[in-house]
Amino acid sequence: MRPEPHELQELVRDLHRQATPWLPAGSGSRLEWGPPVQPGPGRSAPLALSTARLDRIVEHNPGDFTVTVQTGTPLVVLQQELARHRQWLTLDWPWGTAEAPATGGGNALGAGTVGGLVARGLAGGYRQRHLGVRDQLIGIGLLRADGTAARAGGKVVKNVAGYDLMRLLCGSWGSLALITEVTLRTQPLPPQRRGLWLHGPLQQLQPLARWLLGSSLSPERIDWHRRTLPDAADAAGAEALLVSLASISPQTLEEQVACIRQQADQAGVRTEVLDPERLEAHLELGRGSSAPRPAWLLRAGVPPRRTDELLRARELDGASAVIGAGSGLGDIWGSAAQLPAYRVEALRRRCRELGGHLTVLRQPPGPAATAIPAWLDAPSRPLIETVKRQFDPKQQLARGRLPGVQPPP
Ligand SMILES: Cc1cc2nc3c(=O)[nH]c(=O)nc-3n(C[C@H](O)[C@H](O)[C@H](O)COP(=O)(O)OP(=O)(O)OC[C@H]3O[C@@H](n4cnc5c(N)ncnc54)[C@H](O)[C@@H]3O)c2cc1C
């Protein structure tokens, strides 16, 4: 269903009166990823309520570096609007957004809506310098399951007292409420960017990554790439580091490139300097452009100091991966042949041993009984379930999909 903004609240109230299960949706690009949603009695698929018609940029305050948008606004449209004022939302294009943003991405998935982005709460390599989606959120508007409209946060960059409802909703996967509007922090667009592709044996790249993380050069991102090049399958050294540098001064950029190059030479690592266009091409590889719609897509997170161990894990053999060197968070993907299910289970165990976690976003189709749970119980499961009952007492929203609660088999 794609209601007009003025129809939305009454529709949600009606659904509540009838206790109809439904699923908040944006453009539907990644709706089925993660645990399956129970459709409710008499339906073969869950009723999806899309924000597609809530697509207005409500207010952009370039001077305050804030923007308020309705959540059905495509991310591409928002970034284009901000770029007209030399600003941007400091976030990557989501995994699967194969084509460069300026054109709106003529690829299979597209970058989705701002609401979908906030609801999933995932961030990529720019987290290194700019933190994640939750850190860009200043205010949020929502409709609760009973149709009550609520707001949290504000429209200016300052601390707001009270419960942090915004960050509760960020990463809630549509399980708590329909997010209708968000206010986000913006940043000036860096006028100059340069990339470095550093490749060589893992044991030579690792000290270089550690040096980069501790250096004062403050790259925008330092991403581990593993088998992301189309021809990487047989390459002996399939790992590389993608570094992105941004500055207002071309001279500073050149100095930074020279400094990293010197370190890389000393470490015996090969360096390729990337102009903005080639940097974007490498970023696309990290969004899975050489393997659109893989059978497996996994989201992994380990403490940053243990990223090396994850990269060395033999359970990763055959798979492609991009992991933020500073955050320890990233995506792993592969075909059913490259990643048999038992290896995914072993990889999950390995991530847990390392103090992290693994979420299964996509898996090959098969009998439900053999499916791997998208996520396992979090230690805070009782608390999460209490919050769910408060927000959604009739269990209408995204039934069966609650982050931190292992989905029923
Ligand atoms: C670097 C990066 C990597 C990412 N990688 C992934 C990834 O691998 N997999 C992934 O799934 N996402 C990923 N994301 C998040 C991604 O941005 C969103 O999944 C995507 O934008 C979905 O857009 P959509 O509008 O098509 O949402 P949909 O596909 O329609 O919905 C996606 C999810 O959001 C919920 N939702 C959508 N709109 C609302 C709303 N208004 N209120 C409440 N809930 C809502 C839905 O219930 C569903 O759970 C990533 C984001 C970044 C920045």
The ligand as a MOL file (V3000), in Angstrom:
LIG
                    3D

  0  0  0     0  0            999 V3000
M  V30 BEGIN CTAB
M  V30 COUNTS 53 58 0 0 0
M  V30 BEGIN ATOM
M  V30 1 C 27.0020 1.3380 3.8240 0
M  V30 2 C 25.6450 0.7680 3.9770 0
M  V30 3 C 25.4640 -0.5730 3.7610 0
M  V30 4 C 24.2090 -1.1260 3.8730 0
M  V30 5 N 24.0770 -2.4250 3.6330 0
M  V30 6 C 22.8640 -2.9890 3.7550 0
M  V30 7 C 22.6830 -4.3390 3.5610 0
M  V30 8 O 23.6320 -5.0550 3.2630 0
M  V30 9 N 21.4460 -4.8710 3.7190 0
M  V30 10 C 20.3760 -4.1070 4.0630 0
M  V30 11 O 19.2890 -4.6340 4.1830 0
M  V30 12 N 20.5210 -2.8220 4.2340 0
M  V30 13 C 21.7270 -2.2470 4.1010 0
M  V30 14 N 21.8900 -0.9170 4.3450 0
M  V30 15 C 20.7010 -0.1660 4.6960 0
M  V30 16 C 20.0450 0.2800 3.4280 0
M  V30 17 O 20.3000 1.6220 3.3160 0
M  V30 18 C 18.6020 0.0230 3.4680 0
M  V30 19 O 18.3940 -1.3610 3.5630 0
M  V30 20 C 17.9720 0.5390 2.2080 0
M  V30 21 O 18.1550 1.9140 2.1590 0
M  V30 22 C 16.5720 0.1410 2.1430 0
M  V30 23 O 15.8300 1.1090 1.4130 0
M  V30 24 P 14.3560 0.8870 1.0270 0
M  V30 25 O 13.7220 2.2230 1.0200 0
M  V30 26 O 14.2300 0.1330 -0.2480 0
M  V30 27 O 13.7980 0.0650 2.2580 0
M  V30 28 P 12.9910 -1.2990 2.2350 0
M  V30 29 O 13.7710 -2.3340 1.5070 0
M  V30 30 O 11.6150 -1.0060 1.7930 0
M  V30 31 O 12.9890 -1.6240 3.7920 0
M  V30 32 C 14.1990 -1.9390 4.4460 0
M  V30 33 C 13.9150 -2.1210 5.9290 0
M  V30 34 O 13.5850 -0.9000 6.5390 0
M  V30 35 C 12.2830 -0.9400 7.1290 0
M  V30 36 N 11.6800 0.3600 6.8240 0
M  V30 37 C 11.7150 1.0150 5.6210 0
M  V30 38 N 11.1550 2.2110 5.7290 0
M  V30 39 C 10.7540 2.3500 7.0110 0
M  V30 40 C 10.1150 3.3700 7.7450 0
M  V30 41 N 9.7790 4.5170 7.1660 0
M  V30 42 N 9.8460 3.1750 9.0410 0
M  V30 43 C 10.1990 2.0080 9.6640 0
M  V30 44 N 10.8200 1.0120 9.0290 0
M  V30 45 C 11.0900 1.1660 7.7210 0
M  V30 46 C 11.5850 -2.1210 6.5080 0
M  V30 47 O 10.6390 -2.7120 7.3700 0
M  V30 48 C 12.7610 -3.0560 6.2490 0
M  V30 49 O 13.1030 -3.7600 7.4140 0
M  V30 50 C 23.1200 -0.3140 4.2310 0
M  V30 51 C 23.2930 1.0390 4.4430 0
M  V30 52 C 24.5470 1.5810 4.3250 0
M  V30 53 C 24.7200 3.0450 4.5390 0
M  V30 END ATOM
M  V30 BEGIN BOND
M  V30 1 1 1 2
M  V30 2 1 2 3
M  V30 3 2 2 52
M  V30 4 2 3 4
M  V30 5 1 4 5
M  V30 6 1 4 50
M  V30 7 2 5 6
M  V30 8 1 6 7
M  V30 9 1 6 13
M  V30 10 2 7 8
M  V30 11 1 7 9
M  V30 12 1 9 10
M  V30 13 2 10 11
M  V30 14 1 10 12
M  V30 15 2 12 13
M  V30 16 1 13 14
M  V30 17 1 14 15
M  V30 18 1 14 50
M  V30 19 1 15 16
M  V30 20 1 16 17
M  V30 21 1 16 18
M  V30 22 1 18 19
M  V30 23 1 18 20
M  V30 24 1 20 21
M  V30 25 1 20 22
M  V30 26 1 22 23
M  V30 27 1 23 24
M  V30 28 2 24 25
M  V30 29 1 24 26
M  V30 30 1 24 27
M  V30 31 1 27 28
M  V30 32 2 28 29
M  V30 33 1 28 30
M  V30 34 1 28 31
M  V30 35 1 31 32
M  V30 36 1 32 33
M  V30 37 1 33 34
M  V30 38 1 33 48
M  V30 39 1 34 35
M  V30 40 1 35 36
M  V30 41 1 35 46
M  V30 42 1 36 37
M  V30 43 1 36 45
M  V30 44 2 37 38
M  V30 45 1 38 39
M  V30 46 1 39 40
M  V30 47 2 39 45
M  V30 48 1 40 41
M  V30 49 2 40 42
M  V30 50 1 42 43
M  V30 51 2 43 44
M  V30 52 1 44 45
M  V30 53 1 46 47
M  V30 54 1 46 48
M  V30 55 1 48 49
M  V30 56 2 50 51
M  V30 57 1 51 52
M  V30 58 1 52 53
M  V30 END BOND
M  V30 END CTAB
M  END
